[in-house]
Amino acid sequence: MNRLYAEYVVSVEPIAGPDGEPREAYGLAALRAKTATWFAAVDMHSCRCEGPFLHGDDRFGLIFQTNSSMKATGARNDSREIAIYTVNGEGKIVREEFYEDV
């Protein structure tokens, strides 16, 4: 994360988290905490990534397909989402937005 993300990154989820976590996280520390919370709750079985799909000089998108289980319930889930990333002049990600396939 230190190499790829700006300190002031904004991360935007499509909906609030299951325990009321906000849709948006501001700053690298908040992004690290959000990521740690997610991995503490989920067992990842597989992840496939397509892309990057470039959009101008400062944005790109990726498509993620994952298979995971919630640790608390064991419920298994296949998901697909699009992630759009915005990059600053130094090549660091300053914004990430996730779009769910519902």
C-alpha positions in Angstrom: 0.0 0.0 0.0 2.8 2.4 0.7 4.2 2.1 -2.8 0.8 2.3 -4.6 -1.4 4.6 -2.6 -1.2 8.3 -1.7 -1.4 9.1 2.0 -4.7 11.0 1.3 -6.4 8.2 -0.7 -10.2 8.0 -0.6 -11.8 4.5 -0.9 -15.5 4.3 -1.8 -17.6 1.1 -1.4 -21.0 0.7 -3.1 -22.8 0.3 0.2 -22.1 0.6 3.9 -20.5 -2.4 5.6 -22.6 -5.1 7.4 -21.7 -3.7 10.8 -22.4 -0.1 9.8 -18.9 0.7 8.5 -19.1 3.9 6.4 -19.0 3.7 2.6 -16.0 6.0 2.4 -12.6 5.7 4.0 -10.3 8.7 4.0 -6.5 8.3 4.2 -4.1 5.4 4.1 -4.5 4.5 7.7 -8.3 4.2 7.2 -7.7 2.1 4.1 -5.4 -0.2 6.0 -7.9 -0.6 8.8 -10.8 -1.3 6.4 -8.7 -3.9 4.6 -7.7 -5.6 7.9 -11.3 -5.7 9.0 -12.3 -7.3 5.7 -9.6 -10.0 5.8 -10.5 -10.7 9.5 -14.1 -11.5 8.5 -13.5 -13.3 5.2 -11.7 -16.4 4.0 -10.7 -15.9 0.3 -10.7 -19.1 -1.7 -9.9 -17.6 -5.2 -9.5 -14.2 -6.8 -9.2 -13.5 -10.5 -8.4 -10.0 -11.9 -9.0 -8.7 -15.4 -7.4 -5.5 -16.8 -6.2 -2.9 -16.5 -8.6 -1.0 -18.6 -7.1 2.5 -19.2 -9.1 5.7 -19.2 -7.1 8.7 -20.0 -3.8 9.5 -18.2 -5.1 9.3 -14.7 -7.6 6.5 -14.4 -7.9 2.7 -14.9 -10.3 0.0 -14.0 -10.0 -3.7 -13.0 -12.6 -6.4 -12.8 -12.4 -8.8 -9.8 -14.1 -12.2 -9.6 -13.8 -13.8 -6.1 -15.0 -16.8 -4.2 -15.0 -16.3 -0.4 -16.6 -17.4 2.8 -17.7 -15.3 5.8 -15.8 -16.7 8.8 -18.7 -16.1 11.2 -21.2 -18.1 9.2 -19.3 -20.1 6.7 -21.6 -18.8 3.9 -19.8 -19.0 0.6 -20.1 -16.3 -2.0 -19.1 -15.8 -5.6 -18.8 -12.1 -6.5 -17.8 -9.9 -9.3 -17.0 -6.2 -9.0 -15.4 -3.4 -11.0 -12.8 -1.2 -9.3 -12.0 2.3 -10.8 -8.8 3.9 -9.7 -7.7 7.5 -10.0 -3.9 8.2 -10.0 -2.1 11.5 -9.2 0.9 13.0 -11.1 3.3 10.9 -9.1 1.6 7.7 -10.0 0.0 7.1 -6.6 -3.7 6.0 -6.3 -5.7 8.8 -4.8 -9.2 7.4 -5.2 -10.7 3.9 -5.6 -14.3 3.2 -6.2 -15.9 -0.3 -6.2 -19.0 -1.2 -8.1 -20.9 -4.5 -7.3 -22.5 -6.9 -9.7 -25.9 -7.4 -8.0 
